[in-house]
Amino acid sequence: QVQLVESGGGLVQPGGSLRLSCAASGRPFNTAAMTWFRQTPGRLRELVAAITETGGITNYMDSVRGRFTISRDNDKNTVDLEMNSLKPEETAVYYCSVLIHSNRYWGQGTQVTVSS
């Protein structure tokens, strides 16, 4: 059974930083790309960042490129998202996700609120 557990969300002021972490269990994840999504009420879930199996290639949505950094530790089965210069419009629930054999798995999400 694949399990993903996110942590690190919270309240931060505009311009501040947060580091999200996702702990994966249930199978080895070093053969799967990992992703972070986010969702606000009434909107579709959107892909924020992705990282390949070995961490050699990363990709970001345009609005976060240069401010967010995705990384992974395959020994610990974790994937992190470092978020800097956060904006109020980035208030959302952030989800860790992995696609394995055509099945997409999700964590429960962690709330990030950017507000003064």
N, C-alpha and C positions, 0 to 999 in steps of 0.2 A: 504494500500500500504506500503510494507516494504521499508524503506530507511536506508542506511548505509552511513555515511559520515566520511571519514578518515581525520586526520590532524596530524601535527607534523613532517612531512618529511622535508628534506633540505640537505644542504651540510655539511659534517663533515669530519674531518681528520681521517686517519687510527688510530685505537686505541681509538677513541672517542665514545661518547654515544648519543643516541637519544631516545626520548620517543614518540611513536605513540599512537594516540587515535582514537577510532571509536565510534561515537554516533549513536545509533540505534533508530528508531522510526517507528510507524505504527502498532505496536502490542506489547504486553508484551514479553520480551525476556528471562525471567527467567526460561522458560521451554526448552530452546534450547542451545545446545553447540555452542560456538563461536570459530572462527578460524581466523588466519592470514596466508595469502599466499604471495608469491612474484614471480615476473616474470621479466626476462631480455629479450631483443630482441632476437628472434630466438630460445628461449627455452620455454619449457612447464612451466606453472604455478606450483609452488611447495608449498607444505604445510610446513609452518614454525613452527606454534604452535597452540595448541588447548586447550580449557578449557571447563569443563563440566558445566552443568546448574547452579550448586551452587558454582562453583569455587573450589570444593574439589579435583578435579583431573586435572592435566595439562600434556601435552605431547609436545615434541619438536623433530624436526629433529635433527639428530645426530650432525651436524656441528655447531649448535647454542646452544646445551644443556650446561648449566653452564654460558652462557653469556647473553642469552635472558630470560626475564620473562614476561609471560602473566598473566593478572589479569582482574577482572571484578568488576563492581559495579552495581548490579541489581536494586538498587534504582534509579540510574541515567541512566540506560540502556547504559552503556559504557563498552568497553573492551579496554585495553591498552596493548602495547607491549614495554617493556623497553629493549633497545638493548645496550649492552656494548661491548667494545673491537672490534669495527666494523672493517671489512676488506674490501679492495677495491672490491673484488669479490662479496661482498654483495650489491653492487650498483644494485638497482632494483626498480620497482614500487611495493609497498606493498599494499595488498588488505585485507580488512576485509570481512568476509563472514559468512553466517549462512544458515543452511539447515532446512527448515520448510516444513513439509508434502511433502517430496520428491522434493521440489523446492529449488534450491540453489540461494541465493541472494548475490550480490556483491556491494561493494562500488565503487566509481570512481577511487580509488587508490591514493596513495601519493608517490611522488618520493623521494627516499633516494639515495644520491650520496656520496660515500666514496672516497675521493681523497685529496691529498696534494696540 
